[in-house]
Amino acid sequence: MRLLTRLRNERGITVAEVLIAAAVLALGLAALMSVVPVASYGVQDGSQTSTATFLAQQRLEQIRNATWDAASDCVGLSPNATSPPAPSPAGTCGAALVTYADEATVSGFAQYGRTVRITDCGVTPCGAVTSSAMRLVTVTITYRPLSAAGGSNSNTTVTLEWLVAQRL
């Protein structure tokens, strides 16, 4: 009987209850809106870092698959730490010369730049490795991350290193 009385009560809700509910809802929406830019920046930053890592891995795979044995050296060496590897001698790597020149802009990825440095581990030790049959390949990708204003004043880099062994 008491339940029927409650159901027939058409009193409704008061203005104070509506105002409190609106304030709680507005506070929740304001908190949510403050998190959206941070989350979208994190997604964008992760995407750019993944792209940079992909571009570095792509070049590392090209170098890893290049021929380097007693007859031919298509991997090459950088003359020093600031210059790209020299092109392979004509005819040693097939019809085309193999080179890994610096790229100010990677083809298809306008905001990314790529540099490759190849060091002979017999001349400059690569950590604990001191063999001339090993080379340290360092690929550095540079890009300008996005910020809330649409761009950043500083570049970000992703660097991958890989040891490549001469094939017997």
C-alpha positions, 0 to 999 in steps of 0.5 A: 500500500505504501508503494502505491502511495509513492507512485501516485505522488506527483511532487517531482524534483525541486529546483535545488536538486536540479541545480545540484545535478547540473553542477555535478554534471558540469564539473564532470564535463569540465574535468573530461575536457581538460583531459582530452588535449593531453590524451590527443597529444599522447596519441599523436606523440606515440604515432610520430615516434612509431613512424620514426622507429619504422623509418629507422628499422626500414633502413636498418633492414636494407643495410642488413640485407646488403651484400658484405662478403670477401668479394663485395662490400655493399654496406659501406663505411662512414669516413667519420662520425659526421658524414654518411657512408661513401658509395660502394665502388662501381660494379661491386654491388650489381648494376647500381651503386649502393649508398645511404646518403643523409635525407633531409626529407624521407620520401613520403614522410615530409616531416622526417629526416634520416641519417645513417652512420656506419662504423668499423668495429675493428677501428673504433670499438663498438662497445665490447666488440672489436672485430673488423668483421663487424660494423655498427650501423646507427640510424637517426630519425629527426622530426618536429613533434606537434604541440598544441599550437600545431608545431614545436620549435625543437626537433625530436630524434629516434636513434637505432643501432645495429651490429652487422656481421660480414658474411663468410 
